[in-house]
């Protein structure tokens, strides 16, 4: 459960945040949102894919953390097994939320039900005079950048759609016990169509920096091998003998 409220001193005058926080809240998440600005760092640790939100029917970019729902192979014994942590989870217990005093306006918020929040913690949100501490100011700035990154990523995905560069994928999983599984509903970048872009479009993409996240996303596909390695090093009895992304029709 969450209890998201705006970062306003009237309600949070005595609320503090723990300086030592773990990433336990992501322990059972096999997909995490990732923004285009993060691709260059994220691609060295995670496969980056595109999925469609069933509720909004909109595409979003995510990193894969596991091979099935509820499996996070990067979190073990309160440690994160990658140098880069996606900003979507590093901001917890803070998040963007709707401002109840301003219609359709996002504002910086905090989850009062988070175990890292309470009057007995050690980092103040507001000082004795009711002014924002450096912590709160930094959170506002970081959440502002996160919002800008989300808008930029939505535009990036729209460019891929408009230029026919998205293709459906499935992750084919071969298990050591002889069982085969598939993860479906995934999307990636169609490299063939990317190579067939007209010269003027290539120049346009280059000038606007779109090839940077595109190439990072393509390079990240090799990180499925890391997923296999992490699964095989985990306590799971079901080991992986092979993984590969493929078009759905290629597996028929």
FENSUL-V553893 format. One record per residue. N is the residue number from 1. RES is the residue in one small letter. SS is DSSP state (H for helix, E for strand, L for the rest). Layout:
# FENSUL-V553893
N&RES&SS, N&RES&SS
This chain:
# FENSUL-V553893
1&x&L, 2&x&L, 3&x&L, 4&x&E, 5&x&E, 6&x&E, 7&x&L, 8&x&L, 9&x&H, 10&x&H, 11&x&H, 12&x&H, 13&x&L, 14&x&L, 15&x&L, 16&x&E, 17&x&E, 18&x&L, 19&x&L, 20&x&L, 21&x&L, 22&x&L, 23&x&L, 24&x&H, 25&x&H, 26&x&H, 27&x&L, 28&x&L, 29&x&L, 30&x&L, 31&x&E, 32&x&E, 33&x&E, 34&x&L, 35&x&L, 36&x&H, 37&x&H, 38&x&H, 39&x&H, 40&x&H, 41&x&H, 42&x&H, 43&x&L, 44&x&L, 45&x&L, 46&x&L, 47&x&E, 48&x&E, 49&x&E, 50&x&E, 51&x&E, 52&x&E, 53&x&L, 54&x&L, 55&x&L, 56&x&L, 57&x&L, 58&x&L, 59&x&E, 60&x&E, 61&x&E, 62&x&E, 63&x&E, 64&x&E, 65&x&L, 66&x&L, 67&x&L, 68&x&L, 69&x&L, 70&x&L, 71&x&L, 72&x&L, 73&x&L, 74&x&L, 75&x&E, 76&x&E, 77&x&L, 78&x&L, 79&x&E, 80&x&E, 81&x&L, 82&x&L, 83&x&L, 84&x&L, 85&x&L, 86&x&L, 87&x&H, 88&x&H, 89&x&H, 90&x&H, 91&x&L, 92&x&L, 93&x&L, 94&x&E, 95&x&E, 96&x&E, 97&x&E, 98&x&E, 99&x&L, 100&x&L, 101&x&L, 102&x&L, 103&x&L, 104&x&L, 105&x&L, 106&x&E, 107&x&E, 108&x&E, 109&x&E, 110&x&E, 111&x&E, 112&x&L, 113&x&L, 114&x&L, 115&x&L, 116&x&L, 117&x&E, 118&x&E, 119&x&L, 120&x&L, 121&x&L, 122&x&L, 123&x&E, 124&x&E, 125&x&L, 126&x&E, 127&x&L, 128&x&L, 129&x&L, 130&x&L, 131&x&L, 132&x&E, 133&x&L, 134&x&H, 135&x&H, 136&x&H, 137&x&H, 138&x&H, 139&x&H, 140&x&H, 141&x&H, 142&x&H, 143&x&H, 144&x&H, 145&x&H, 146&x&H, 147&x&H, 148&x&H, 149&x&H, 150&x&H, 151&x&H, 152&x&H, 153&x&H, 154&x&H, 155&x&H, 156&x&H, 157&x&H, 158&x&H, 159&x&H, 160&x&H, 161&x&H, 162&x&H, 163&x&L, 164&x&L, 165&x&L, 166&x&E, 167&x&E, 168&x&E, 169&x&E, 170&x&E, 171&x&E, 172&x&E, 173&x&E, 174&x&E, 175&x&E, 176&x&L, 177&x&L, 178&x&L, 179&x&L, 180&x&E, 181&x&E, 182&x&E, 183&x&E, 184&x&E, 185&x&E, 186&x&E, 187&x&E, 188&x&E, 189&x&E, 190&x&L, 191&x&H, 192&x&H, 193&x&H, 194&x&H, 195&x&H, 196&x&L, 197&x&L, 198&x&L, 199&x&H, 200&x&H, 201&x&H, 202&x&H, 203&x&H, 204&x&H, 205&x&H, 206&x&H, 207&x&H, 208&x&L, 209&x&L, 210&x&H, 211&x&H, 212&x&H, 213&x&H, 214&x&H, 215&x&H, 216&x&H, 217&x&H, 218&x&H, 219&x&H, 220&x&H, 221&x&H, 222&x&H, 223&x&H, 224&x&H, 225&x&H, 226&x&H, 227&x&H, 228&x&H, 229&x&H, 230&x&H, 231&x&H, 232&x&H, 233&x&H, 234&x&L, 235&x&L, 236&x&L, 237&x&L, 238&x&L, 239&x&L, 240&x&E, 241&x&E, 242&x&E, 243&x&E, 244&x&E, 245&x&E, 246&x&E, 247&x&L, 248&x&H, 249&x&H, 250&x&H, 251&x&H, 252&x&L
